[in-house]
Amino acid sequence: MKIKANDKVKILRGKDKGKTGKVIQIFSSENKIVVEGINIMKKHMRARKQGEKGQVIELSAPMDASKAMVICQKCGRAVRINRKLEAGKKKRVCNKCKEFID
């Protein structure tokens, strides 16, 4: 997967199309990501103890990684990512400005 945690991404499809956010968590086996403030769902929590009230919690749900595109720090655009060998390690490269990401 070319998207990593703490990357800034732009959402391409769905109810949050056009929004940007920071990647919090990655599930590489399922090809899903969790983006801060995107794909919000509500979860109703039942009261556990007597006298305690139930509540509604808003959570960022996982979404498919193909719906997001990495934003390059250098050129500031949503770009595709390539990989190049640099000093024996694979590094991510912006497809538009050819700068290394990270």
N, C-alpha and C positions, 0 to 999 in steps of 0.2 A: 504494500500500500504506500502511495506516495505522500499521503497526508499524515502528519505527525501531531502529537499533542503540542499545545501552545502555538500552533499555526493560526494565522488569521485567514478565514475563508469567506467566500461569497456564495450564497445559496442560489442555485440555478433554477430549481423547479419546486413546486408545491406551494403551500399556503404562505410561506415566508420568503417567496422569491424576491431577490434583490437585496435582502438584508445581509449584513456581515456580522461575524462573531468569532470568538476564540474557541478553538477545539479544546474541550476539557478531557475527554476520554476517547479511547479507540478500542474497538473490538475487531481485530484484524481477521479472525477466523470467520466472522459473519459479514465482513466488509461494511461495518457500520461505525459511525462517529457520533459523539454527543457534543453539540455546539451550545455555548453559553447564550441563553436568552432566545434560542430558536427551537421550534417544534415543542412548544410548551403544552403539557397535558396536566389535567387536574386529577388528583388522587384524593378520595374521600377517606379520612381516617376515623375509625370508630373510637369512642372513649374507652380507655383501658380500665380505669378505676372509677369507682362510684364517686359522683360529684364532679368529675372531669368532663369537659365538653369535647365533642367531636370537632374535627376541623377539616378544611379543604386545603391541601398542599399543592403548589404548582411545581412541576418537575420538568426538566429538559429531557425529552425522550430521545433514544437513539434513532438516527436516520441513515439512509444509505449513503455511502461515501461518494457515489457517482453523482449525487445531487449537489455537490459542493466543489468549488475550485479554489485553489490556494491563491492568496493575494501576495504578490512579490513586494518585499520591503523597499527595494530600490526604485522600481518604476511605478509602484502603487496600483497595478492593474491585476485583474484576475487572469492567471496564466496557466498554461499546461507546464508540467514538470518533466524534464529529462534527467538522465543520470550520466555522469562522467566519472572516469577514474582520475583521482587526484592523490598522488603520493600513496598509491596502493589501496585507497579506500574509495568506495562509491559515494559521490556527493550529488546532491540535488541541484539542478541548474534551471533558471528561468528560461523559457523558450523564446521570449521576446527580447530581453535585454542581455541575455547570455551571462548573467551574474550568478554566483553561487548563493544558494539560500542556506542559512545557518552559518 
